Amino acid sequence: MSANQIVAEQHEVIGNTASKGITIERTTHPDAQWFFKPVQIGLFIHYGISAVHGDLDISWGMMENPLRRAKGNGIVTPREYWALAEKFNPEKYNPEEWLRAAKDAGFTYAVLTTKHHDGFCLWPTETDTISTKNYMNGRDLVKEYVDACRKVGLKVGFYYSPPDWHFNQDYRSFMYGSRTEKFPDRKHKDIDHHDIEGDMPVMSKEHYDRYVTYVNTQVRELLTNYGKIDLLWFDGSMDDLTNVITAKEIRSLQPHIVVNDRLWGFGIGDYCSQYECRLPTEKPEGPWETCQIWHVGGGWSYVKNADKYRDLATTLHQYEVCKKWGGNLLLNIAPDKDGVVPDGYYQAVREFGEAIRQKNI
């Protein structure tokens, strides 16, 4: 299966598909225009409790998936996955080191996974869920990241996943692709990967209303607790956006903010973020960004072989396409369980920065 096919299937699972018909006006705020002057280079940081295991992709590692299992990819049950929070204590977490290296290489912004689909929040949220409030005595990894961005001079970006597999665990299957047209014989799985006979329970309106409140509260926390935030990177949507936080409210809290197009649907946002692990084959019509896994193997988050990075020629090609067609390049790194980014990153980012300066591209 190709990387594009995997991305497409995962996007279907999290609801990052067609527009849901909610229109928003693209920002014209003067303090937001930095993003639309290509090529801006961003540092994507996928981090969370999956790093404790060392061989799991973030969130997706809790899905039973026969194809990934056959390849030897790490898979655990959701119950085992969430238990990793008990051992998550990144004593060497020092984002200033990674961010300064990126700034020195010519990067202009960073994006941290404040909460992935697994539901674990890297800040001590007041909502009822698993977070650093429950497991790390209230340590705020998001604040440490924000402070580091400001210290080194990078724009501050937050990744946030509205789909939440922990909060909605009773209403979703943990068998990848279960009962779909492609995999009609795959039975649904519960949080212990036991078979569920028949269909999954239908989410009640009461639970969905709590879910909407939960998401809205978390987004407001992120937009009110940390000062000026430059970019909000949603990953996935929700079934009904009627009462979900709107772009208007987001802009009322952060007037200058740039927001991608994954909550409201393709093309409904300040820019297109759909070029995941791929490049466009022709010039896109509007502003766009491609996000790429910089390290080799395992997915977005840390795995044992994540100390190796893509060759310089590959990264330069991605950059050159962005420059040619007016896009931005978001390159992903993955700290380990202690909060350390492998040495391979520092070599790769230094060589990339030097190549850009030498070639004047």
SVG drawing of the C-alpha trace seen along z (x, -y; Angstrom):
<svg xmlns="http://www.w3.org/2000/svg" viewBox="-30 -45 57 56">
<polyline fill="none" stroke="black" stroke-width="0.4" points="0.0,0.0 1.4,-3.4 1.9,-6.3 -0.9,-8.2 -3.3,-5.4 -2.5,-5.1 -3.0,-8.9 -6.3,-8.8 -7.6,-6.0 -6.6,-7.6 -8.2,-10.9 -11.4,-9.1 -11.2,-7.7 -10.8,-11.1 -13.3,-12.9 -10.8,-15.0 -12.7,-14.6 -15.1,-16.8 -16.3,-20.3 -19.1,-20.3 -20.5,-23.5 -19.4,-25.9 -17.8,-28.9 -15.3,-31.2 -13.4,-34.2 -9.7,-33.9 -7.9,-36.1 -6.7,-39.5 -5.2,-40.5 -1.8,-42.2 -0.1,-40.0 -1.2,-36.9 0.3,-37.6 3.7,-36.2 2.3,-32.7 1.4,-33.6 4.9,-34.6 6.5,-31.4 8.6,-29.6 8.0,-29.5 9.6,-26.5 7.9,-25.0 9.0,-22.4 6.2,-19.8 6.7,-18.1 4.7,-14.9 4.9,-14.0 2.9,-12.2 2.7,-9.1 3.3,-6.7 7.0,-7.7 7.2,-5.7 6.7,-2.4 9.3,-3.3 7.7,-1.3 4.3,-2.8 3.0,-5.4 1.1,-8.1 -2.6,-7.1 -2.6,-4.7 -0.6,-2.2 -3.7,-1.4 -5.6,-0.2 -5.6,3.5 -4.4,3.5 -3.5,6.9 -1.5,5.2 0.7,3.2 1.0,6.2 2.3,8.3 5.0,5.7 6.1,5.8 4.8,2.4 4.1,2.0 0.5,2.4 -1.0,2.5 -4.6,2.4 -6.1,-1.0 -6.1,-0.1 -2.3,0.7 -1.7,-2.5 -3.4,-4.8 -1.5,-3.1 1.7,-4.5 0.7,-7.8 1.8,-6.4 5.4,-6.2 5.4,-9.4 7.9,-11.8 10.2,-13.5 12.9,-14.8 15.1,-16.0 12.3,-17.8 14.0,-21.0 12.2,-22.3 14.6,-25.3 17.3,-23.0 15.3,-21.7 13.7,-25.1 16.9,-27.1 18.5,-24.6 15.5,-25.1 15.6,-28.9 19.3,-28.9 18.5,-27.0 15.9,-29.5 12.7,-28.0 10.0,-30.6 7.3,-28.6 6.7,-25.4 3.6,-23.2 3.3,-21.0 0.8,-18.2 -1.0,-19.5 -3.5,-16.6 -3.5,-13.8 -6.4,-11.4 -5.4,-9.4 -6.8,-12.1 -3.8,-12.8 -3.3,-16.5 0.3,-17.9 -1.1,-20.6 -3.0,-20.4 -6.5,-20.8 -9.5,-21.4 -11.6,-19.0 -12.2,-15.5 -9.6,-13.5 -6.1,-12.1 -3.5,-14.9 -0.4,-16.2 -2.7,-17.3 -3.5,-13.6 -0.1,-12.1 2.7,-14.7 1.6,-16.8 0.4,-19.6 3.5,-20.1 2.7,-22.1 4.7,-20.9 2.7,-23.2 3.8,-26.3 7.4,-25.1 7.2,-24.8 5.5,-28.2 8.2,-29.9 10.9,-28.3 9.4,-29.4 9.3,-33.0 12.8,-32.8 14.3,-31.7 12.0,-33.8 9.7,-31.2 6.0,-31.7 3.9,-29.5 1.7,-26.8 -0.7,-24.4 -1.8,-21.1 -5.1,-19.9 -7.2,-16.9 -11.0,-17.2 -11.4,-13.5 -10.8,-12.0 -10.6,-8.2 -10.3,-8.2 -13.4,-10.4 -15.4,-8.5 -14.0,-5.0 -17.4,-3.4 -18.6,-4.5 -15.8,-3.6 -14.1,-0.5 -10.4,0.1 -10.2,2.4 -8.7,0.4 -11.2,0.3 -13.8,2.5 -17.0,3.1 -16.1,0.8 -16.5,1.6 -12.8,2.4 -12.7,4.6 -16.3,5.9 -15.2,9.0 -13.2,7.1 -15.2,7.2 -15.2,4.2 -12.8,4.3 -13.2,2.9 -10.4,1.3 -8.9,4.7 -9.1,5.7 -11.9,8.2 -14.4,8.8 -17.6,6.8 -20.5,8.7 -22.8,6.6 -22.7,2.8 -21.1,0.3 -23.4,-1.5 -24.8,-4.8 -23.5,-7.8 -26.3,-9.5 -27.1,-13.2 -26.2,-13.7 -22.7,-12.3 -22.2,-14.2 -23.2,-17.4 -20.6,-16.7 -18.1,-16.0 -18.7,-19.3 -18.4,-21.2 -15.2,-19.2 -13.6,-20.2 -14.7,-23.8 -13.3,-24.1 -9.9,-22.7 -9.6,-24.9 -10.4,-28.0 -7.8,-26.9 -5.2,-26.7 -6.2,-30.1 -6.4,-32.0 -3.7,-30.5 -0.5,-31.1 -0.6,-34.6 -0.3,-35.2 -0.7,-32.0 0.1,-32.3 -1.3,-29.1 -4.0,-26.5 -3.6,-23.2 -6.7,-21.1 -6.5,-17.5 -9.9,-15.9 -13.5,-17.0 -16.7,-16.1 -20.0,-14.7 -22.0,-17.8 -20.3,-21.2 -23.5,-23.2 -22.2,-24.1 -18.5,-23.5 -16.3,-26.6 -16.4,-28.8 -13.7,-30.6 -15.3,-33.9 -14.8,-32.9 -11.3,-31.7 -10.5,-35.0 -12.1,-36.9 -9.7,-35.2 -6.6,-35.4 -7.4,-38.1 -4.2,-37.5 -4.3,-33.7 -3.9,-31.5 -6.1,-28.3 -5.8,-25.3 -8.7,-23.5 -9.2,-20.2 -12.0,-21.1 -14.5,-22.6 -13.5,-20.6 -11.3,-20.8 -10.7,-24.4 -12.6,-25.9 -9.8,-27.6 -7.0,-30.1 -5.0,-27.6 -4.9,-24.0 -3.1,-21.5 -4.1,-18.4 -0.7,-17.7 0.3,-15.2 3.4,-13.1 3.0,-14.2 3.6,-17.2 1.2,-18.7 1.6,-17.7 0.5,-21.2 0.4,-24.6 -2.5,-24.8 -4.9,-27.7 -4.5,-29.2 -2.1,-29.2 -1.0,-25.7 1.4,-23.7 2.9,-20.2 3.7,-18.3 6.4,-15.7 7.9,-13.1 11.6,-14.1 12.8,-11.0 12.8,-7.6 10.4,-4.8 7.6,-4.2 5.2,-7.0 4.9,-10.5 6.1,-9.8 9.2,-8.4 10.2,-4.8 13.5,-3.1 15.0,-3.9 13.9,-7.5 17.5,-8.7 17.9,-8.5 16.6,-11.4 15.7,-11.7 18.6,-12.5 19.2,-16.2 18.3,-15.8 14.8,-14.7 14.2,-17.7 15.7,-20.2 13.3,-18.9 10.4,-19.4 11.6,-22.9 12.1,-23.7 8.5,-22.6 7.2,-24.8 9.2,-27.7 8.1,-27.1 4.4,-26.9 4.1,-29.2 3.7,-26.7 5.1,-26.2 7.1,-23.2 6.3,-21.6 9.0,-19.0 8.2,-16.6 10.5,-15.5 9.8,-13.1 11.3,-13.4 11.8,-10.2 10.2,-9.3 12.7,-11.5 12.1,-14.5 15.3,-14.1 15.5,-14.5 18.1,-12.3 21.4,-13.6 20.3,-12.9 17.9,-15.8 20.6,-18.3 22.8,-17.1 19.8,-17.2 18.6,-20.6 22.1,-22.1 22.8,-20.7 19.4,-21.8 19.9,-25.4 23.4,-25.5 22.2,-24.2 19.5,-26.8 21.9,-29.6 24.6,-28.4 22.3,-27.8 20.3,-31.0 17.0,-29.2"/>
</svg>
